[in-house]
Amino acid sequence: MSYENKMLQLKQKLGKKKEETKEKTIYQRPDKPIYMKEWESAGLTLVENDYGVLFKREVTYPLDYRHGSYQLGMFYDAIEKWQSTTIEHPYAIDFEESIVFFDTETTGLKGVGTNIFLLGLLDAYDDSFVLTQYVLADPANEAAFLFESKFWQQSKTVVTYNGKSFDWPQLETRWTLNQQVLPKLRSQKQIDLLHSSKRIWKNNLERMKLTKVEEEKLGFQRLGDIPGFLAPIIYTDAIKSGNPDALMKVLYHNEWDLLSLVTLYIHSTNLLLEQDLYESATTYTNIGKWFGDIKNSEQSEQVLQVVATNYDQESAGLAHYYLALQQKRKGLYTEAVKSFEKALLFIGNREKLKALEQMAIIFEHQFKDYEKAMHYTNQGLMMIDNNLFIKKEQAAKQYGNWSKRLHRIEMKLMKK
C-alpha cells in the first residue's frame, strides 16, 4: 500500500473517532440559581433553553424617542444620506442590512478567566428599536447565555464602540471555550465607532471615552450612572448575595451605551456627509484626511477646500497641508506650492519638514528652479540640525538624505 493511501486511511480513522467522541459527549444542564425569584422581581425575565438558564430584560423604543440631541428614528435619515451619495466609505450602511448595536459588560479586561456577564443588543427595526439584554445567571450557565444571543443563527451588521478590539474578541473567546456544545459562531460585518471618533476628533477631544463624547458632542449627560469599573464587582456581589438592585444599574449603564451608539452614528454621518461648519476646523480637517486615506481624493479635496475657505489661516493650517499633498498627487504643482506656503507657519514640525521636502522636490524636478529648491532644502537641514522633534538615529538618517539632495541641487546649479 502506498504512503498516500496509508495516510488517507489514518485520517479517516481519526475522523471517525472524533465523531464518536462528539456523539458520546452529553451536555449536563447546570442547576438553576437559588435567587431566581429575587432577580425576576427586579424586572428580569427567566429564560430556559437546552443549555441552562439566563435572565433577560427587553425595552422597546419608538422612533421618536429622544436620546440627547437626536431622535432614534434619525438613524434612518443617516442611512438615506449614505444611499443618496456616491461616496464610498466603510461606515456606510444599506437599508437591506440587519443592524444591531452591540455592547458587553465583563468581569475583567482580558484573559480566559474573564467572563461576559451582560450582552446588550439594540436591534433596529422599521418602526422601533428593541433593546434586549441577556444576563449571565451564573458562570455555570454560560453556554445557555451565549446561545441565546443568536449570533450563531444569522449574520448582521454589528455596530460597537471598541467592539473590534474588545467586545467581539471576548465573545469569540468565550464561544471557543464552549464550542463542544454550541453551534458555530457566525462572522459579522462590524462598524466600530471608537475608530471613527478617533478619526473625526483627533486633537479635538482629549479623551475618547463614550461618556465624554456624549457630553461634548451628542448632547447627553448621564445622571445616576455607575462608573464602568464597578460593574464586575457589582455582578460578583449580585450572584453571591442574590440581591440584583445594584446590578440593575449596570443594565441601565449598558442601555445608555447602546442608545448613544445610535446617536453617535447619526452625528458622525452628518459630519462626514455635510459641511454645515458647526464643528471646529480641526474636526473637518480630520475628516478630509480620512477621505484621503481611504483613497477618496475628490471628497477629501472638497472637505479640505471648505476648511481652507471658511476658517482663519491658523485654524486651517493642517487643511492647507493635506490639500497641498492632494494637489501634488494630481500634478497641480503651482496650487500645491501655494497651499504648502500657507500651511508652513501653522503646522507642527513633522508636517513642516514634510512640506519643505515636497516643495524642494517640486522646485527641483517640476519647475527646474534650483535656487528655490536649495532654499527649501537648507530650511529642512536647519530643522533637522536643531533636532527638537525626532530621535537621534532618525535625525542622522534624515540629515544624510537631505545632504544628498543639497549636493545634487548644487551640482545642477553649477551646470546651469
N, C-alpha and C positions, 0 to 999 in steps of 0.2 A: 504493500500500500504506500502510495506517495506521501511525502511530508504534508502537502497541502490537504489531502483527504483526511489525514490523521488530525490536523488542526481543526478542520471543519467538524469532525465528529466530536472533538473535545468541546468546541463552542456550543454545539447542540446539547450535549450533556449538561454543561454548565447552565445553559438557558432553561432547561427543564427543571434543574434543581432550584433555580431562582423562583420559577413559577410555583413549584411545590411549596417552597418556604412561604411565599406570599399567601398561598391558599390556606396554609396552616395557621397564619397569624390571625388571631381572633381578638378584635378590639374589645376591651373590657371597659364599659362605661363607668366613669368615676361616681362617687357618692355625691348626692346633692348637698350643698352647703346648708348649715342649720339656720342661717339668717335670712332665708328666702322671704319670709313674711315681712320682716323689717324693711328690706330693700324694695319690696313691692309697695309697701305703704308710703315710701318716699316718692313714688311716681315712676318706678321702673317696672317693666313687664318681664316676667319669666318666660324664656324661650327654651324649648327642648328640641333636640334633633338626635340623629343616630349616634353622635359622639359625646353627648352630655347636655349640660345646661349653660345658659348665659343670660344676661339681662339686656333689655333694650329700652331705649327712650326714643320717641318719634314726635316730631313737631312739623306742622305744615305752615308755610308762609305764603300769603297771596303775593302776586306780582307787584302790588303797590306798597308792600311792606318796606319801610324806610330804615336803613341802617347807616347812620352818619349822613353824608351829603347825598346819597343815592338811594333810589328805589331799586329793589332787586330786579324788577322787570326791565330796567335799563340795560341789563346784561344782553338781552336780545337785540337792543339797539346797537350795542357794540358789535355783535355778530353781523348784523346788517351792514355796518360800516366796513367790516372786512370783506363781505361779499360784494360790496359796491365798488371796491377799489381793485386796481390791477397789481397793487403792491404785494409781493410775496414776502412772508415773514413767518418764522417758526411759531409765533404766538397766535397766528390766525386760526379761527375755529369756523367750521362749517355747520349749517343748520342740521345736516344729516347725522352729525356725530352725537353719540350718547355721552353726556358730560356729567362728571361727578367731581365735586370739590372734596378733598381728602385731607384728613389730619389725624395724627395719633397722639396718645399720651403713653409714656413708657415708664418703667421702673428704674431706668438708668439711661446713659447716653450711648453705650456701646457694649459689645461682648455677648457671648452666647447666653450668659446668665441674665441678660436684660429681657424682660417680658414687655410686650404691648398689653396694656390693660384696658385701653379705650380706643376703639376705631370709630372715627367720626366721618360720616358720609353725608354730603349735601347734594342730592340729585336735582338736576334742572329739568323740569317738565314744561310742557306748553303753557299750562295755566297756573303753575305754582312751583315752589321749591320745597323739597321734603328732606328734613334732617332726620337721619337715623344714626343713633349712637349705640354701639354694641359694647357692653361692659363685661370684662372677664370675671366670671363668678368666683373663680379661684384658679391658681396655676394648673391644677389637675384637669380642669375643663378647657384647656387651651385649644384642643382640636375642634371642639364644638364652637368656640368663639371665632376661630379663623374661618371655619367652614361657612358660617352664617354671613360673612362679608360678601360671598358670592363672586369674588374675584376669580374663581375657577370657572365660572359659568359663561362669562362673556367679556369681551374687551371694550373698554371705554376710553374716553379722553379724561385723564386724571389731572386735576389742577391742584397744585400744592404750594406750600411755602417752605422751601428747603426739603421737599419730598424726594427729589432725585438723589440727594446725598444722605438723607437720614430716614425718613418715614418708609419709603419703598424698600430700601435695602434691609431695614429692620423686619419688615413684613416678609421679605424673601427668606431671611434667616430663620424666622420662627416657622415659616411654612416648610422649609427644608427639614427642620427638626421633627416635623410631624408628617413627612412625606409618605411614610409607610401606610398611613390610614387616609390621608386627604387626597382628593383629586388634584391633578396638576394645576399649578398657578399659571394663569394666562399672562402674557406680556401686555402692557398697556401703553398707549401714547401718553406722554407726560408733558405737562407745561408747568415749569417751576417759577413761580412769581418772585421768589427771592432773587433769582438770576436777573429778571427784568428790572427789579427795583435797584439792584446794584448798578445795572447799566444806565438806568434813567437818572438816578440821584447820586451818582458818584460825585464827591466833592461838594455835595449839597446837603445831604443828611449825614450827620456824624455817625449815627447808629442805624442799622437796618433791621432792628428788632420790629416785629409786626406791630406791636403796641405803639411804637414811635411813629411808624408810617401812618397808622390810623389817626393819631393825634394831629400830625403835621400836614397830612395830605388828604385824608379821607373824611375828615370832619366827625370822627367818632372818638369818644373818651369813655373808658370803662369805669364804672362805679361799682365798688364792692368786689372787684376781681381779686383772685388769689394769685400770688407770684407763681410762675410756672414751675420753679424748682421745688415747690412744696407738694406738687401733685403726687410723686411717688410715695412720699411719707404718708399723705392722706389716704391713698389707696391701701397701703400696707396696714394702716390702722383700721380701715373700714373692714377688711377681711378678718382681722384679728378680733376686733370688738363686735363686729356685726352692725355697727352704727353707720348709716350711709349719709348722715347730714352734711358733713364736710365734703364727702365725695360728690354730692350733687353740685357743689360749687366748681369742682373740676370739670364737670359736664357743661356748666354754663360758660366756663373759660374756653372750652373746646368749641362750643357753639358760636361764640363771638369770633374765634379764629376763622371758622368756616364762612360766616357771613361776611367777614372782612375780605376774604379771598374773592368773593363775587364783586364787591365794590372796588377792590384793587384792580381786578381785571378790567372793569369798566373805565376806571380812571386812567390806567395805563394805555388802553386802546385809544382813548380820546387824545392823550398826549402824543401818541405815535402817529395818528392819522390827521390830527387837526393842529394848526398853529394859531391858537387863539391868544397866545402870549400872556397867559395868566400865571406862568411859572418863570423861573429865572433863566437868564441866558445860558448858565451852566447846564441846566436840565435839557434845553433844546440842543445845545452843542453835543451833549452826550448821546442824544437821540440821533443826531446827524451822523456822528461817528459810528453808532451801532448799525445804521443802514449801510454805511460804507464797509463795515467789517463783514456784513453778510452779502457783499457784492452787489448791493442795490445802489449804484453810484448816482443814478438820476435823482432818487428820493433823498439821498444823503446831501447832494449838492443843493437841492431845493430847500431843505431844512436849514442848512448852514447859511445859505444866502438870506433867509428870513432873519436869522440872528444877526448877521453882519449888517443888515439894513436897518433893523429896528432897535438895536441896543447900542450903548455907547462903546467907544473903541476899546476901553479897558475890559469891559464885560465880555466883549465879542472877540477878544484876543485869540482864544483857542479855536473859535469858529473860523476865523480867518486862516489859522494854521492848517486845520483839517481841510478847509476849502481849497487852499493852495495845493495840498497833496493831490486832491481830486483833479484840479485843473492841470497839474503837471502830468498826471497819468493820461489825460485826454489830449496832451500836446498843446495845451493853451499856455504857452510859456510866459508870455507877457503878463497875462492875468495872474498867473501863479506867482510871479515875482512881486507884483503889486500886493497880493494877499499876504505873502511872506513878510514883506516890509511893514505892513500894518500890524502883523502879529508880533514882530520881534520885541517890542517894548513891553508886552503884557503877558508873555508866556514863560513857563518855567525853564530852567537851564537845559534840561534834557531836550525839550522841544526846540529850544532856541538853537542848540548845537545842530540838531537835525535840519532846521530851517536854513542855517548858514551853509551846511553841506549841500542841500538841494539847490540853493542859489549859486554856489560855486560851480556845481555841475552844469546848471543851465547856461551860465555865462561862459563857461569853458567850451562846452560841446555844442550847444544850440546857437548861441549868439556870437561865439568866437571873440568875445570881449575879454581878453586875458587879464587886463588890468583890474577889471571889476571882479573877475574870478579870483585873482590873487588877493584883493581886498577882503573878500568874504572868507577866504582860506586863512588869512592871517588872523582874522577875528576869531575863527574857530580854534586856531592854535593857542591864542591867548586864553580862551576859556578853558581849554584842556590843561594848559600850563598852571592855571590857578587851582585846578583840581579840588574844587569845593563840593562836587556832586557825584563823582564817580570814584570807584576804588582804584588803588594804585596800579594794579595789574591791567585793568581796563584802560586807564589813562595812558599807560605806556604803549599799549597796542594802538589806541586811537591816535596818539601823537605820531607814531610811526607811519600810520596810513595817511594822516593829514600832511605830514612832511613830504611823503612821496608825491602827493597831489601838488604841493607847493613847488617842488623841484620840477615836476613835469610842466607846470604852467610857466615857470621861469625860463625853461628851455624853449617853450613856444614863443615867449616874448622876445627872446634873443634872435630867433629865426625870422621874426616878423619884419 
